[in-house]
Amino acid sequence: MIYQELINSATLNSHFGQENWVIMDCRFSLADPAAGYRAYVQSHLPGARYAHLDKDLSGPITPTTGRHPLPDPAHLRRRFSEWGIGNDTQVVAYDDMGGMLAAARLWWLLRWLGHQAVAVLDGGFPAWQKAGLPVTTELPTVRPAIFEARPDDQLWLTTAQVAALPPTDLLVDARGAARYRGEMEPIDPVAGHIPGAINLPTEENLAADGCFQSASELRARFTAILDGRSPAQIVHQCGSGVTACHNMLAMEAAGLRGSRLYPGSWSEWIRDSGRPIGTGSANNG
């Protein structure tokens, strides 16, 4: 059995000591990019390696990209190999934001490179701590593996492809409603949204305890926006292509498979001042 979307703390704990499982700590703060590694050094799941959103899970920023461009597949292949991830490894990623930041990003990147045995720890580090499960300060000794990358570029869209989306497809913006409406923008230099996009904030995928809603609740949430479309007609975006992965993960956990990602997202869209910008109430496009 492999785990492909979510895994809970009790199940992960039951697999400790098994060969060919790799745990990835993906904690990260946009406000303080060094905070995640500091937290990792202070306490992490036994055996966990650390993945940095900017350094490991993103490519170099250029004048035409968003804030977290896709990394080069060769770079990812090397990092996965260095972390001990082979093509038959079960990977579990966690962060401390319910998967909303780098854990879901790592999940998507592995899927992009053809690796299906990857799941996000439901509830992340807080849920693990709440369950009273073991943590450590000991840094792991990692045996490198051989990871062969098989990128599937049908899973994501360029900015030009997003601009040319047919009206039958739907762009889903994962940011908070105020940012979507253009009332505030704490990160990017321009506020608003891509015209035609609807708003579906990622935090609404989670219950009060920080874990994902049930599969049936998630299915109801996303079926409402599908409105007769297939999941393959959904394209997810956010500010920089990171939290959008959380909406995709939620759809997959609900059994709605096949949606795609716009990695450049809002921060890349606004690089060209000639591209249109929408503002106003959520879900009015």
C-alpha positions in Angstrom: 0.0 0.0 0.0 1.2 3.5 -0.8 -0.1 6.8 0.5 -0.8 9.4 -2.1 -2.7 12.3 -0.6 -2.9 12.4 3.2 -1.7 10.3 6.1 -2.5 10.8 9.8 -0.1 10.9 12.7 -1.0 7.5 14.1 -0.6 5.8 10.7 2.8 7.5 10.1 3.9 6.5 13.6 3.0 2.9 12.9 5.4 2.9 10.0 8.5 4.2 11.8 11.4 1.9 11.4 10.3 0.6 8.0 12.8 0.8 5.2 12.3 3.1 2.3 10.2 5.8 4.1 11.4 9.3 4.0 9.9 12.2 6.1 10.4 15.8 4.9 10.1 18.8 7.2 8.9 21.7 5.1 8.2 24.3 7.7 8.7 27.8 6.3 7.6 31.4 7.0 7.3 34.0 4.1 8.0 36.7 6.7 11.2 35.0 8.0 12.6 32.5 5.5 15.1 31.2 8.1 12.4 30.4 10.7 11.6 27.0 9.4 15.1 25.6 9.6 15.5 27.1 13.1 12.3 25.3 14.1 13.6 22.1 12.5 16.9 22.2 14.4 15.0 22.7 17.7 12.5 19.9 17.2 11.4 17.6 14.3 10.1 14.2 13.6 12.7 11.5 14.0 14.6 11.0 10.7 13.1 14.0 9.0 15.1 15.9 6.4 14.6 19.6 5.9 13.4 21.2 2.6 13.6 24.9 2.2 10.9 26.5 0.1 13.1 29.1 -1.5 16.4 27.2 -1.8 15.2 23.6 -2.5 11.6 23.8 -3.8 11.8 26.9 -6.1 13.9 28.0 -9.0 15.7 31.4 -9.4 13.5 34.4 -9.6 13.9 36.4 -12.9 12.2 39.6 -14.2 9.5 37.5 -15.8 8.8 34.9 -13.1 6.7 34.9 -10.0 8.1 34.7 -6.5 8.5 30.9 -6.4 9.2 29.6 -9.9 9.3 25.9 -10.6 12.8 24.5 -9.9 14.7 22.8 -12.7 13.8 19.1 -12.8 17.6 18.2 -12.7 18.0 20.3 -9.5 15.0 18.5 -7.9 16.3 15.1 -9.0 19.6 15.8 -7.3 18.0 17.1 -4.1 15.6 14.1 -3.9 18.5 11.8 -4.4 20.5 13.6 -1.7 17.6 13.3 0.7 17.5 9.5 0.2 14.3 9.5 -2.0 14.3 6.8 -4.7 11.6 6.0 -7.1 10.1 3.4 -4.8 10.3 5.5 -1.6 7.2 6.5 0.4 7.6 10.2 1.1 5.6 12.0 3.8 5.8 15.9 4.0 4.8 18.1 6.8 4.7 21.7 7.8 3.1 23.6 10.7 0.3 25.3 8.6 -1.9 22.3 7.8 0.0 21.7 4.6 -0.9 25.1 3.2 2.6 26.1 2.4 5.6 24.0 1.5 4.4 20.5 2.4 1.7 20.6 -0.4 4.3 22.2 -2.7 6.7 19.3 -2.1 3.8 16.9 -2.6 3.0 18.5 -6.0 6.7 18.6 -7.1 7.1 14.9 -6.6 3.9 14.2 -8.4 5.1 16.4 -11.3 8.3 14.4 -11.5 6.3 11.1 -11.7 6.5 10.0 -8.1 3.1 8.9 -6.8 4.0 7.5 -3.3 3.9 10.9 -1.5 1.5 12.1 1.1 1.1 15.1 3.4 0.9 14.6 7.2 -2.7 15.6 8.0 -2.5 18.4 10.6 1.3 18.6 10.3 3.7 19.1 13.1 1.1 20.5 15.5 -1.1 17.3 15.2 2.0 15.2 15.7 2.8 17.1 18.9 -0.8 17.0 20.1 -0.7 13.2 19.8 2.3 13.1 22.1 4.4 11.3 19.5 8.2 11.5 19.5 10.3 14.4 18.3 14.1 14.9 18.3 16.8 17.4 17.8 19.1 14.8 16.3 19.9 15.4 12.6 19.5 12.3 10.5 22.3 10.4 8.7 21.1 10.2 5.2 22.0 7.5 2.7 21.6 9.0 -0.9 19.4 7.2 -3.3 18.9 7.3 -7.1 15.8 9.3 -8.1 14.9 9.3 -11.8 12.8 12.3 -12.8 10.0 11.8 -15.3 8.4 15.3 -15.5 4.8 15.5 -16.7 4.4 19.0 -18.0 0.7 18.4 -18.7 0.2 19.0 -15.0 0.9 22.8 -15.2 0.2 25.8 -17.3 2.4 28.8 -18.4 1.1 32.3 -18.2 0.4 32.4 -21.9 -1.7 29.2 -21.5 -3.6 30.8 -18.6 -4.3 33.9 -20.7 -5.7 31.7 -23.4 -7.8 29.4 -21.2 -11.1 28.5 -22.9 -14.3 29.7 -21.1 -15.1 26.1 -20.3 -12.1 25.9 -17.9 -12.0 27.5 -14.5 -9.2 29.3 -12.7 -9.3 29.0 -8.9 -7.5 31.5 -6.8 -6.5 30.1 -3.4 -5.6 33.4 -1.7 -7.7 35.0 1.0 -10.8 36.9 -0.1 -9.5 40.4 0.7 -6.4 39.8 -1.4 -8.5 38.4 -4.2 -10.8 41.4 -4.1 -7.9 43.8 -4.3 -8.6 45.4 -0.9 -5.1 44.6 0.4 -1.9 43.1 -0.9 0.8 42.4 1.8 3.2 40.6 -0.5 3.0 41.6 -4.1 3.2 45.1 -5.6 -0.2 45.0 -7.3 -3.5 44.0 -5.8 -6.4 42.2 -7.4 -6.9 39.0 -9.3 -6.7 37.4 -12.7 -10.0 38.2 -14.5 -12.2 35.2 -14.7 -10.8 33.5 -11.6 -13.0 32.6 -8.7 -11.9 32.6 -5.1 -11.6 29.5 -3.0 -9.3 30.2 0.0 -7.1 27.3 1.1 -7.8 27.7 4.8 -11.4 26.6 4.2 -10.0 23.1 3.4 -9.2 22.7 7.1 -11.3 22.0 10.1 -10.9 23.8 13.4 -8.2 21.4 14.5 -5.9 22.2 11.6 -6.6 18.9 9.8 -8.3 18.5 6.5 -12.1 18.4 6.3 -13.5 15.0 5.6 -13.3 13.6 2.1 -17.1 14.1 1.7 -16.9 17.7 2.9 -14.1 18.4 0.5 -15.9 16.8 -2.3 -19.0 18.9 -1.7 -16.9 22.0 -1.6 -15.2 21.4 -4.9 -18.2 19.8 -6.7 -20.0 23.1 -6.2 -17.4 24.9 -8.3 -17.0 22.2 -10.8 -20.7 22.8 -11.9 -20.6 20.0 -14.4 -16.9 20.4 -15.4 -14.4 17.6 -15.1 -11.5 18.1 -12.6 -9.1 18.5 -15.5 -10.9 21.8 -16.4 -9.8 23.3 -13.1 -6.5 25.3 -12.9 -5.3 26.3 -9.4 -3.3 29.5 -8.6 -2.5 31.7 -5.7 0.2 34.3 -5.1 3.2 32.3 -6.2 2.1 28.8 -7.0 2.6 27.4 -3.5 -0.6 27.5 -1.5 -2.5 26.6 -4.7 -1.1 23.1 -4.3 -3.2 22.8 -1.1 -6.5 23.2 -3.1 -5.2 20.6 -5.6 -4.3 18.2 -2.7 -7.8 18.7 -1.2 -9.4 17.8 -4.6 -7.3 14.7 -4.9 -8.1 13.7 -1.3 -11.8 14.1 -2.2 -11.4 11.8 -5.2 -11.5 14.6 -7.7 -8.3 13.9 -9.6 -6.8 15.6 -12.6 -6.8 19.4 -11.9 -3.8 21.4 -12.9 -1.5 24.1 -11.5 -0.5 27.6 -12.7 2.9 27.9 -10.9 3.6 31.5 -11.9 0.3 32.6 -10.3 -0.5 36.2 -9.4 3.1 37.3 -8.8 4.0 36.3 -12.4 0.8 37.5 -14.0 1.5 41.1 -12.8 5.1 41.1 -14.1 3.6 42.4 -17.4 1.7 45.7 -16.7 -0.3 45.1 -19.9 -2.1 42.1 -18.5 -5.7 42.8 -17.2 -6.5 42.9 -13.5 -9.8 42.2 -11.8 -11.0 43.6 -8.5 -14.2 43.4 -6.6 -16.3 40.9 -4.7 -15.2 37.3 -4.4 -16.2 35.0 -7.2 -17.4 37.7 -9.6 -14.5 37.1 -11.9 
